[in-house]
Amino acid sequence: MLKKEKIVIANFKMNLVLRFEMENWLKGFLRYKNDLNNLSTTKIVLCPAVLQTDIFANKLRDIKTVDIGLQDCFWERKGSYTGGVSPTMGKSFGAEYVILGHSERRRYFGETEEVIALKLKKAVTVGLKSILCIGESAEEKKADTTNLSLNKQLDACLKDFPPGQLDRLIIAYEPVWAISSNKPVNPPTVDEIMMAKLIIRKNLVKRYGTKSADRVKILYGGSVNQRNVEEICFEAGMEGVLVGKASLVPTELWGIVKKLELKLNVD
């Protein structure tokens, strides 16, 4: 992808749980098929529930600007791991990306940085592009320890990450306190988002060098919608967004994509 391009990742979480809900979403999204195929500067990644991966991949296989991703995976390719999601299986059923380290995985499933590091290493090894989520809690923000929190997460999660796979790494800055399910009072400011990006970039440069660090895209996730996406991607300089709740409405997701596409082509 060219540096100018933006990426929009839709995380459906545990939604669209009934078949008719999934079918209605796909029907609504496919109304934009021609427009989607004409995108020149925006890539879309849809991350449905794992049971729907194959369905989404088949329904959308003719749209070259849309890829499919997993919401999580296990740290082994196969074996006696009841309930685990094999990254290799995900790829064979059409997934090209995987979200790892999401705050909800940490909160509800007890995932640690050590576990995330194992998943990350295996995912990129089997060919999945991995979206590593990091972000500070409300308590850490209040204590003004965002810098320490982000660096701690990066150091632990990337400890054994193979430098040769940096093309398959994406970092999503996801301040936990700003996620819509946490009912944020105020979203982060442009300056706060820019500062987080600087912290992440400095860590990557220190770890891999400037040239290699530039291969890693840095996105923002946290109550993203049509109203704030331009501010996030252009004023704060993020290279894309991780969209949660807004992605459940095809018209809203398309609106986010369209705003980025129009802005990029005008500029």
SULCORBEL-V523084 format. One record per backbone hydrogen bond with DSSP energy under -1.0 kcal/mol. CO is the residue of the C=O (numbers start at 1). NH is the residue of the N-H. If there is no record, write none. Layout:
BEGIN
co: {CO;CO}
nh: {NH;NH}
END
This chain:
BEGIN
co: {2;6;7;8;9;10;13;18;19;20;21;22;23;24;25;26;29;30;32;33;36;41;43;44;45;46;47;49;50;52;53;54;55;56;60;63;65;67;68;68;70;79;81;85;86;87;88;89;90;91;96;97;98;100;102;102;103;104;105;105;112;113;114;115;116;117;118;119;120;121;122;123;129;130;131;132;134;136;137;138;139;140;141;145;146;147;148;149;150;151;152;153;154;158;162;163;165;166;168;170;171;172;173;175;176;179;180;189;190;191;192;193;194;195;196;197;198;199;200;201;202;203;204;205;209;210;212;213;217;218;219;220;225;228;229;230;231;232;239;240;241;243;244;245;246;249;250;251;252;253;254;255;256;257;258;259;260;261;262;263}
nh: {5;43;241;45;243;47;15;22;23;24;25;26;27;28;29;30;32;33;36;37;39;6;8;67;10;69;12;52;53;56;57;58;59;60;63;66;44;46;96;97;99;81;84;74;90;91;92;93;95;94;129;70;131;133;105;106;107;108;109;111;116;117;118;119;120;121;122;123;124;125;126;128;98;170;100;172;174;176;141;142;143;145;144;149;150;151;152;153;154;155;156;157;158;161;165;166;168;169;130;132;219;134;221;178;179;182;183;193;194;195;196;197;198;199;200;201;202;203;204;205;206;207;208;209;213;214;215;216;171;239;173;242;229;232;233;234;236;238;7;220;9;11;247;248;249;253;254;255;256;257;258;259;260;261;262;263;264;265;266;267}
END
